[in-house]
Amino acid sequence: MNTAAPQRPRVALFVSCLVNVFRPSVAEAAVTLLERAGCEVEVPLEQSCCGQPGYNAGAIAAARPLAQNLIRCFEGYDYVVAPTGSCAGMIKAHYPRLLADMPEWRERAQALAVKTHELTHFLHSVMAYTPSPVTGVASMTYHDSCAGLRELGIRAQPRALLAQAGVPVSEMQGTEVCCGFGGAFCTKLPEISAAMADEKLAHAIATGAATMAGGDLGCLLHLAGRASAVGVALEFRHVAEVLAEAEVAGMARSYTPETAAAGHARAPESAPVGVGHARDHQSPPAQPGHARAPESAPVGAGHARDAALSVALPQTPLTPHVRSGNA
């Protein structure tokens, strides 16, 4: 259903912790697509983690200040868009519950939830965006992430955009089944998590596709790490990067399972480096839950340089392996 949007809506991009730390080019791709769709895009620098890890672990008192910070950060925009169904689902489905016993904040959380969207849903269903044709993608399969699928109903939207861009998608068996990431689940129950990832990889290989796309970086990092461990040759790409590739020459092509040493991922080697590139604007980590600067920055020329927020994240036993390069 296409809902009415302002002629040129003012959109805040919620980057997400994983995109910020491991794959800034996803944020760049999201900005490119939103601008092509006719939006004025800003990346507020005061944004931080949405609080989902703590919330899911039962640390409600720790999650609330993060939720309140994002509400203050984003409530002045026409829309909030995230290239992740997981974080968008946290804001839309869980913020009103998290702040339910705080009347003023509950109302503000409900208002923010209404205008928060996952990226592909916003492009397809709100902005009626038609992507440019994408060439050079011979075969691709698609993984539906749990939060986006089950909390937000994200399934048809990315496939519709890929079809409009001329990207063939070979559906795998169990595309709607969890990949085994599940945030802390993969660290608490690693054997089960690995078995679920192995099943997902086997289904992907069975399609004959060379690439798996998805809308949540957590799932893609998890599967890329497992593919590295078991020797499966697959590319893993965020759907935003696939769609934006036709819009910006030189967009980072892929991440395959290699190169992150000691839990630290390298910035994409093939991504364009220069004025406006997120990789060139890293700064020392902030304290957990705190942002770098109390301001927002307009993003121009398709770049998300200010997407490089300095959110301190804990290390996890699962070390995702990330590489960018030509397929």
N, C-alpha and C positions, 0 to 999 in steps of 0.2 A: 504494500500500500504506500503510495507516494503522499507524504504529508507536506503541507505548505511550508516553505522556507523563505526567509527574507531574500530579497533579490541578490544581495551579496552578503551572506551571513558572516558574522565575526566568530570565528571558530578557535577554540583553544585546543591545542594538541596535548593530550596526556601521553607522555613518552613511555612510561613504565620502566621499572628498574632493570629488567633484563635487556631491553632494547638499549637503554642508556649505557649499560656497562659492556655488553657483549656485541651489540649489533646496531650502532647508530645509523647505519644506512637504511634501516627499516623506518626510522623517524624521517629521514630525508625523503624516502619514497612516499611516505604518507603525506608530507607537506606538498610534494610535487602533485600528487593526485588531488588533494583538496584544493589547491590553487587552480588546477586545470578544470576542476568542477565548478569554479566560480566563487570560492570562499576567500575571505581575508583571514589568514592564518597567523596565530601568535603562539609562542611557546613560553608560558609564564615560568620564570626562573625560580619562583618560590615553591613550585610543586615538589613533592617528595613521594616516597612510597605510599601507596593507597592504604596500607595497613593490613592487607589480606593475609600475609604470613602469620602475623600475630593473632589476628582474628580467628584464622583456621586452627591455630594451636590453643585457643582458649584464652589468650592474653588480651582480654577485652579492654582493660585499663590502658594498655599500651597502644591499642589500635585506635581508640577514640581521638586522641590528639592529632593523629595523622589524618583521620577523616575530617576533622574540623579544619585542619590546615588546607586540605584540598577544596573544601567547600568555600572557604574564604578566597582561595586562589581562583576558582573557576566560576563562581556564581554570577559574575558580571558579564559573561559571554552569552551569545545566542545559543551556541552548542559546545559541548565537550566531546571530542572524538579520540578514541584510543585504538591503536593497531593491535589490540589484544582483547579477546572476549572475556578472559579471566578477570582483568582489572576493571573493564567496563561493567562486567557482571557484579563485581564487588560494589561499585558505586551505585548501580541501578537497583540491585536486589537486596543488598545487605546494609548499606548505609542507613536507610530508614529504620532497620531493626537494631543496628548497633547503637543508634542515638534515640531509640524509642522512648526512653524515660527522661529525655531532656527536651521538653516541648519546643523551645525556640529552635534548637538544632535539628530536631526531627522534621520540622516544617521546611527548613533550609535544605536538609538532605533529600526530602521528597521532591522539592523543586529542582534540585540538581539532577536527581535520578531521571526526571522526565526528559531533560535535554542532553543526556549523555548517551552516546552511541558507539558501538563497535564500528571500525572503519568501513568494512565492506557493506554493512547495512546502511550506513549513512550515505555512502556514495551511490549505492543502487536504489535504495528506497526513499531517501529524503531528497537528494540532489539530482536524481535521475541521470547520473553521469554515464556517458558512453566512453569507454577507454579507447585509446588508439590501438591499431593492430600491432600485435607482438609477433615477431618472426624469430625463427631459429630454435623454437621449442618443439622438438620432435615428439616427445611423449612425456606425460605428466600424470601423476595420481595425486589425490588430495586427502588429507587427514582432517577430520572434524574434531576439534578440541572439545573437551567435556563441558567447560563452563559456557563457552560461546554457544554450543549446540543446545544444551539443556536449560540454561538460564535465559538465553537471549534468542533462541531459535535461529542461530546463524548456521545455515546449510546451503540454501538455494542462492543466497546473495553472492558469495565468492564465485560460485560456479557460473552464475549468469554473467558476471563481469569477465571471467576468463573466456566464456563462449563468445561474448561480444568482441573480445580482443583476438579471437581466432586461435586460442590455445586449446588443443585437444586434451581432454581429461579422461583417463581410463580409470574407472572406479574399481577400487579394490574391495575384497571381501572384508567385512567388519570395519568399514571406514568410520562408523560411529562408535566403535569400541575404544575405551581408554587405552592410551599408549603406555601407561605405567608411570608417567611422570608424577602427576598429582601433587606437585609442590613437595612438602616434607614427606609424603608417602614414599618417594623413591629412596629416601635416606633411612626411613624407619623400617621398611620392608624391601630391601634391595633385591633379594632373590625373586620375589614375586614381581617386582617392578621390571627386572631384567627379562623375565619370562614373557611378560606382556609386551615388552618392546620387541623381543624376538618374533613373537607372533605377528605383530604389526609389520615388521620388516619383511617377513616371509610373504605376507599378503601383498605388500607393495611390489616385491620382486616378481611375484606371479603375474602381475599385470603386464610385465615387459617394459614398464616405464623406467626412464633413467633418472627422473626427478620426482621428489615428493614435495608438494607445497602444502602450506597450512597458514592459519591466521594467528597462531600463538607461538611465540618464540620459545617458551619453555618446553613445549612438546618437541619442537624441531631440534633444540639443543640436546634434549634427552635422547632422541632417536639417532641424532648424528653421533653422539658419544657411544651409544651401543653399537651402531654400525661400524665404528672404528674398532671396537673391541672384538667383534666377530668377523671382521673382514668383508662387510657388505658394501658394494660399490653403488652408492646412491648419492645424488645431490639433494640438499634440503634447502628450500627457499621460502621466504615469507611471500605470501600472495601480493603484498604491496610492492615488493621489489620486482616481481614478475610483471605486474601491470605498469609500473613506472618506467620500466626499461625502455619502452618505446617513446616515452616523453623526454627522457634525459639521456643523451649519449654518454656512455661511459659509466652508467649506474652499475654498482657492484653486482656481479652475476650470481654468485652462489657461495654457499658455505658447505664444504664437504668435511668429513671427519678428520681433521688434522690441526696441528700447530698451537694449541693453547697449552702452555707449559705452566705447571704449578698453580693451576686454577686461574691463570690470567690469559685472557684472549687478546690477540692482536687486532688492531683495526684493519679493515679491509684493504688489502694491497691494491686491488684494482679500482677502488673507489676514487673519484676525482678529488684531489687534494688541493686546497687553495682557500681563498677567501670564502667563508661561509660553510666550510666543511666541519662537521661535528668533531672529527678526530683532532683538529687543530686547536680546539678550545677546551681541552681537559684542564681541570684544576684539582688541587689536593682534596681528598675526601672530606666531606663535612661530617659532623657528628650525626649518628643515626637519627633519622626523623627530621633533620634540619636542612634547609635549602641554602643555596649560595647567596642569592640576591633577592631582595623584596621588590621585584619589578617584572615586567613582561616585555618581551622584545618582538616587534613585528618581524616576520620572516619573509624575505624577498627572494626572487629569482630561483625559487624551487629549492632553497637550501634550508636545513634545520640546524644551523651551527649552534644555536642555543639549546638544542636538545641534549647536549652533553652535561646533564645535571650531575652534581657530585653527591650521590646518595651512597652512604656506606652500607655495604651488604656483607652478611656473614659468609664465610667460605662454606661450601657444602662438599660432602664426600663425593658427590657426582661431579666430575670435572668435564664440562662440555668441551668439545673440540670444534673449533671454528676456523674456517679458512675461506678466503675470498679469492677467486681467480676465474679465469675463463674455463668453461666446461670443456 
